Amino acid sequence: MEELEEIKNGCLWDGATDKDRIISGEMLAKLPELIEQDQVIFEYNQGNSNDCTIYSALGALSDLFNREITEEQIEETNEESRKRGRVKGNWRYTQSAVDLACDMRAKRYPDEKVAYYRIDNFDDESIDKVIDKNYSLCTSFNGSSEYQRDRKDNGQIDNAKQGTTTYGHAVCLIKRDGKKFVKDNYKGRKENWRYTNIYWIVPKISDLRRNNVRQGFSYVIVKVKSDKEKDIERLNKMKNLIDGMIRDNSEMRENTNEKSYKELLHKMNEANRKKKADIERELSKYFL
């Protein structure tokens, strides 16, 4: 019970909005592989139970640049989170923490720009394409006593169903040697004589999401060209607008029985998807 009390106040939900940038299509195909990241796995030990979202985001940044985050940088990030309205130590939204970490990175290293993108946790194909290239995903799960027992049993999560949620927790999702694993925020923790800051994930992420074990979205942080910030922002806004039109047209198509209207909406979305692919190709040119 002590362990549940320790982390029950972690990430409650993703905090995602319809303004989030979404990585898909050509962007996924052309996302550069991170070469050096398969040599070192950086681990941290969060100071308080409510800090997990910040450590998830900073952990992903650390993996992105293959560079350790210092205690000073961690404290600067925590201090900025309080300035942004963090209440009683809580920082509960994955999206907010990723946004904060990227802002702090830009402040400290103005010539090393980064951007973050969202991936739906039902989208195994996109998740695999990202983590296969050695990126760490900032993600979160709905934990339970069953989840902890499953992890302790053999150092991995084997079951897609994990009982009644009692806490939320933000972590990093990584892939090495063909296996998915979670990098937690409790360096040095031992359970059943086994270190469990890192543990394997056997089920598909979509199956965990379907059973409410995994929360709704994951976020990847990527390097982008520092002199193209305005272009990247403009293109991302256009892509979000087109995504919204595709979503709305698809919904209207589902809700009408008029054949000619269905055909019109289908043609509109075909054109929208072509425009979206063009924008994705343009955005992918700015990856480093």
Residue pairs with C-beta under 8 A, 6 or more apart in sequence:
3 148
4 143
4 145
4 148
4 166
4 167
6 49
7 49
7 52
7 143
7 167
7 169
8 49
8 166
8 167
9 49
9 50
9 90
9 92
9 167
10 49
10 50
10 52
10 53
10 92
10 140
10 167
10 168
10 169
10 170
11 52
11 53
11 56
11 92
11 93
11 94
11 140
11 168
11 169
11 170
11 215
12 92
12 93
12 168
13 92
13 93
13 140
13 168
13 215
13 216
14 93
14 94
14 95
14 140
14 215
14 216
14 217
15 92
15 93
15 94
15 95
15 96
16 94
16 95
16 118
16 216
16 217
17 95
18 240
18 244
19 240
20 95
20 117
20 118
20 217
20 240
21 115
21 116
21 117
21 118
21 236
21 239
21 240
22 117
22 118
22 119
22 120
22 239
22 240
22 243
23 31
23 117
23 118
23 119
23 126
23 130
23 220
23 222
24 126
24 280
25 276
25 277
25 280
26 277
26 280
26 281
26 283
26 284
27 117
27 280
27 283
27 284
27 287
28 126
28 129
28 130
29 129
29 284
30 281
30 284
30 287
31 129
31 130
31 133
31 135
31 222
31 284
31 287
32 133
32 223
32 287
32 288
33 133
33 134
34 63
34 64
34 66
34 133
34 134
34 135
35 134
36 66
37 63
37 64
37 66
37 134
37 135
38 134
38 176
39 66
40 66
41 63
41 174
41 176
41 183
41 198
42 59
42 62
42 63
42 68
42 69
43 183
43 187
43 197
43 198
44 55
44 58
44 59
44 62
44 69
44 74
44 185
44 187
45 185
45 186
45 187
45 188
46 52
46 54
46 55
46 185
46 186
47 78
48 89
50 89
50 90
50 91
50 92
51 78
51 89
51 91
51 185
52 169
52 170
52 171
52 185
53 91
53 92
53 93
53 94
53 96
53 97
53 138
53 140
53 170
54 74
54 77
54 78
54 81
54 91
54 97
54 100
54 101
55 74
55 170
55 185
56 94
56 97
56 138
56 139
56 140
56 170
56 171
56 172
56 185
57 94
57 97
57 98
57 100
57 101
57 102
57 138
57 219
57 221
58 69
58 73
58 74
58 77
58 101
59 69
59 136
59 138
59 172
59 183
59 185
60 98
60 101
60 135
60 136
60 137
60 138
60 172
60 219
60 220
60 221
61 69
61 101
61 102
61 105
61 114
61 221
62 68
62 69
63 134
63 135
63 136
63 172
63 174
64 114
64 135
64 136
64 221
64 222
64 223
65 112
73 104
73 108
76 104
76 108
77 100
77 101
77 104
80 100
80 103
80 104
81 91
81 97
81 100
84 96
84 100
91 97
92 168
94 138
94 139
94 140
94 170
94 215
94 217
94 218
94 219
95 118
95 217
95 219
97 138
97 170
98 116
98 138
98 219
98 221
99 116
101 221
102 114
102 115
102 116
102 221
105 112
105 114
106 113
106 114
110 226
111 226
112 223
112 226
113 223
113 224
113 225
113 226
113 229
114 221
114 222
114 223
114 224
115 221
115 222
115 224
115 232
116 138
116 219
116 220
116 221
116 222
117 219
117 220
117 222
118 217
118 218
118 219
119 126
119 127
119 130
119 137
119 217
119 218
119 219
119 220
120 126
120 216
120 217
121 127
121 139
121 205
121 206
121 208
121 209
121 214
121 215
121 216
121 217
121 218
122 206
122 209
122 210
123 206
124 204
124 205
124 206
127 137
127 173
127 205
127 218
128 175
130 137
130 220
131 137
131 173
131 174
131 175
131 180
132 175
134 174
134 175
134 176
135 220
135 221
135 222
136 172
136 173
136 174
136 183
136 220
137 172
137 173
137 174
137 218
137 219
137 220
138 170
138 172
138 218
138 219
138 220
138 221
139 170
139 171
139 172
139 173
139 214
139 215
139 217
139 218
139 219
140 168
140 169
140 170
140 171
140 214
140 215
141 147
141 168
141 169
141 171
141 208
141 213
141 214
141 215
142 162
142 165
142 167
142 168
142 212
142 213
142 214
142 215
143 162
143 165
143 166
143 167
143 168
143 169
144 162
144 163
144 164
144 165
144 166
144 167
145 163
145 166
146 159
146 162
146 163
147 157
147 162
147 163
147 213
150 156
150 157
150 158
150 159
150 162
151 157
151 191
151 196
151 199
152 191
152 192
152 194
152 196
153 192
155 194
155 196
155 199
155 200
156 181
156 199
156 200
156 201
156 202
157 182
157 199
157 200
157 201
157 202
157 203
157 208
158 202
158 203
159 203
160 203
160 204
160 207
160 208
160 210
160 211
160 213
161 211
161 213
162 211
162 213
165 212
168 215
169 184
170 185
171 182
171 183
171 184
171 185
172 182
172 183
173 180
173 181
173 182
173 183
173 201
173 205
173 218
174 180
174 181
174 182
174 183
175 181
179 200
180 200
180 201
180 205
181 198
181 199
181 200
181 201
182 198
182 199
182 200
182 201
183 197
183 198
184 196
184 197
184 198
184 199
185 197
186 196
186 197
187 197
188 195
188 197
189 195
189 196
189 197
190 196
201 208
205 214
205 218
208 214
209 215
209 216
222 287
223 287
223 288
224 232
224 286
224 287
224 288
225 232
225 286
225 288
228 286
231 286
232 283
232 286
235 279
235 282
235 283
236 283
238 279
239 276
239 279
239 280
239 283
242 272
242 275
242 276
242 279
243 276
245 268
245 269
245 272
246 269
246 272
246 273
246 276
249 265
249 268
249 269
249 272
250 265
250 269
252 261
252 265
253 261
253 262
253 265
253 266
253 269
256 262
256 265
